[in-house]
Amino acid sequence: SLKFLQSVVSELVKRNWVESVSGPKGGISLLIDPSAITVFMVLEAMEGETTLMDCMEESSQCNEFSRCKIHSLFGRAQLAVNEILSGTRIIDLVHCPIDNQK
C-alpha cells in the first residue's frame, strides 16, 4: 500500500540511505552504494530485532530455554537465516533472476 511504502521511505530517509524530493521532478534517490546495504540491514531498520520465535529475543522472559529442545533448533535456524540475509546485498537482488524453484 502507499502508506506502507511511505513509512519505508521515511525510515530510510532517517537513516540517510535515501533522499526524497517532492514535486514534478522529484523522486527517491539512493544515497549510499547498494553493495553496502544487506537485506538484513533493511529488515532490521524496518522491523527492529527479528527472531523466528519470541522466546529468542534478548528481552524474552522465558526461563525454560535451557531445557527446551525447540530453542536449540530454532537458534540454529535463526543463525542460518541471519547469515543468508546478511550475505545478500541489495545490489545482488537487482542482478539476480527470480528463481521460484527454491
Sine and cosine of phi, psi and omega as CSV:
sin_phi,cos_phi,sin_psi,cos_psi,sin_omega,cos_omega
0.00,0.00,0.34,-0.94,0.00,-1.00
-0.88,0.47,-0.65,0.76,-0.01,-1.00
-0.88,0.47,-0.67,0.75,0.02,-1.00
-0.89,0.45,-0.73,0.69,0.01,-1.00
-0.88,0.48,-0.61,0.79,0.05,-1.00
-0.90,0.44,-0.62,0.78,0.02,-1.00
-0.93,0.37,-0.60,0.80,0.05,-1.00
-0.90,0.44,-0.77,0.64,-0.02,-1.00
-0.87,0.48,-0.67,0.74,0.01,-1.00
-0.86,0.52,-0.70,0.72,0.01,-1.00
-0.91,0.41,-0.65,0.76,-0.01,-1.00
-0.94,0.34,-0.53,0.85,0.09,-1.00
-0.91,0.41,-0.69,0.72,0.02,-1.00
-0.85,0.53,-0.56,0.83,-0.02,-1.00
-1.00,0.05,0.04,1.00,-0.03,-1.00
0.86,0.50,0.55,0.83,0.07,-1.00
-1.00,-0.04,-0.51,0.86,0.02,-1.00
-0.70,-0.71,0.33,-0.95,0.09,-1.00
-0.87,-0.49,0.71,-0.70,0.02,-1.00
-0.91,-0.42,0.81,-0.58,-0.01,-1.00
-0.86,-0.51,0.81,-0.59,0.01,-1.00
-0.99,0.12,0.27,-0.96,0.11,-0.99
0.96,-0.26,0.08,-1.00,-0.07,-1.00
-0.89,0.46,-0.48,0.88,0.03,-1.00
-0.96,-0.27,0.27,0.96,-0.03,-1.00
-0.99,0.13,-0.12,-0.99,0.00,-1.00
0.35,-0.94,-0.29,-0.96,-0.01,-1.00
-0.84,-0.54,0.79,-0.61,0.00,-1.00
-0.85,-0.52,0.66,-0.75,0.07,-1.00
-0.97,0.23,0.77,-0.64,-0.04,-1.00
-0.99,-0.12,-0.25,0.97,0.01,-1.00
-0.82,-0.57,0.33,-0.94,-0.04,-1.00
-0.88,0.48,0.83,-0.56,-0.01,-1.00
-0.89,0.45,-0.26,0.96,0.07,-1.00
-0.99,0.17,-0.13,0.99,0.02,-1.00
-0.99,-0.12,-0.07,1.00,-0.05,-1.00
-0.93,-0.36,0.82,-0.58,0.05,-1.00
-0.99,-0.16,0.32,-0.95,0.06,-1.00
-0.87,0.49,-0.61,0.79,0.03,-1.00
-0.86,0.50,-0.68,0.74,0.01,-1.00
-0.88,0.48,-0.68,0.73,0.00,-1.00
-0.92,0.40,-0.71,0.70,0.02,-1.00
-0.86,0.51,-0.71,0.71,0.01,-1.00
-0.91,0.42,-0.61,0.79,0.03,-1.00
-0.90,0.44,-0.62,0.78,-0.06,-1.00
-1.00,0.09,-0.59,0.81,-0.14,-0.99
-0.93,-0.38,-0.22,0.98,-0.13,-0.99
0.97,0.23,-0.42,-0.91,0.01,-1.00
-0.90,0.45,0.79,-0.61,0.03,-1.00
-0.85,-0.53,0.72,-0.70,0.03,-1.00
-0.70,-0.71,0.37,-0.93,0.02,-1.00
-0.94,0.34,-0.52,0.85,0.00,-1.00
-0.74,-0.67,0.63,-0.78,0.00,-1.00
-0.84,0.54,-0.55,0.84,-0.06,-1.00
-0.93,0.36,-0.18,0.98,-0.02,-1.00
-1.00,-0.05,-0.12,0.99,0.02,-1.00
-0.94,0.35,0.53,-0.85,0.00,-1.00
-0.85,0.52,-0.51,0.86,-0.04,-1.00
-1.00,0.07,0.07,1.00,-0.05,-1.00
-0.90,0.44,0.60,-0.80,0.03,-1.00
-0.98,-0.21,0.25,0.97,-0.05,-1.00
-0.92,0.38,0.79,-0.61,0.02,-1.00
-0.98,-0.22,0.03,1.00,-0.09,-1.00
-0.98,-0.20,-0.02,1.00,-0.15,-0.99
-0.88,0.48,-0.48,0.88,-0.01,-1.00
-0.94,0.34,-0.38,0.93,0.02,-1.00
-0.96,-0.29,-0.03,1.00,-0.12,-0.99
-1.00,0.04,0.86,-0.50,0.01,-1.00
-0.94,0.35,-0.55,0.83,-0.03,-1.00
-0.94,0.34,-0.56,0.83,-0.04,-1.00
-0.85,0.53,-0.71,0.70,0.01,-1.00
-0.90,0.45,-0.69,0.72,0.01,-1.00
-0.87,0.49,-0.77,0.64,-0.02,-1.00
-0.94,0.34,-0.46,0.89,0.09,-1.00
-0.89,0.45,-0.71,0.71,0.04,-1.00
-0.91,0.41,-0.65,0.76,0.03,-1.00
-0.90,0.44,-0.66,0.75,0.02,-1.00
-0.88,0.48,-0.69,0.73,0.03,-1.00
-0.87,0.49,-0.66,0.75,0.00,-1.00
-0.91,0.41,-0.70,0.72,0.02,-1.00
-0.88,0.47,-0.73,0.68,-0.01,-1.00
-0.88,0.48,-0.62,0.79,0.01,-1.00
-0.90,0.43,-0.69,0.73,0.01,-1.00
-0.91,0.42,-0.73,0.68,-0.03,-1.00
-0.92,0.38,-0.60,0.80,0.03,-1.00
-0.95,0.31,-0.42,0.91,0.00,-1.00
-1.00,-0.03,0.01,1.00,0.00,-1.00
-0.94,-0.35,0.91,-0.41,0.00,-1.00
-1.00,0.00,0.39,-0.92,0.03,-1.00
-0.84,0.54,-0.64,0.76,0.01,-1.00
-0.88,0.47,-0.53,0.85,0.04,-1.00
-0.90,0.43,-0.59,0.81,0.00,-1.00
-0.93,0.36,-0.57,0.82,-0.01,-1.00
-0.91,0.42,-0.64,0.77,-0.09,-1.00
-0.99,-0.14,0.10,1.00,-0.07,-1.00
-0.99,-0.16,0.80,-0.60,0.07,-1.00
-0.93,0.36,0.47,-0.88,0.03,-1.00
-0.95,0.32,0.80,-0.60,-0.01,-1.00
-0.86,-0.51,0.98,-0.18,-0.03,-1.00
-1.00,0.08,0.07,1.00,-0.06,-1.00
-1.00,0.08,-0.25,0.97,-0.07,-1.00
-1.00,-0.09,0.00,0.00,0.00,0.00
